[in-house]
Amino acid sequence: MPRVRVQEAVFDAGAEAAALTEGRRDVGAVATFVGFVRDGNEGDAVHGMTLEHYPGMTERALEAICDEAVSRWSVLALRIVHRVGALVPGDP
């Protein structure tokens, strides 16, 4: 299972956590973070945004974040799923 995935599609953070811990009995906690597009920023209305990326470069940068986390803490497993593309307020 890859540690990093970059995609346009919405994903289920609960399903990702379940897949990461499936069949394991050595996991003491799971932490997740899901960001959402807001409808405003510093008083200005936000109608949407587009997250662009450079394939290959983005994945390498996210893998470096994974490597740093593993070197700093006792991480048993981790996964980063990063969305790209057109997003509107309320989208995760």
Buried (B, 14 or more C-beta within 10 A) or exposed (E): EEBBBBEEEEBEBEEBBEEBBEEEEEEEEBEEEEEEBEEEEEEEEBEEBEBEBEEEEBBEEBBEEBEEEBEEEEEEBBBBBBBBBEBEBEBE
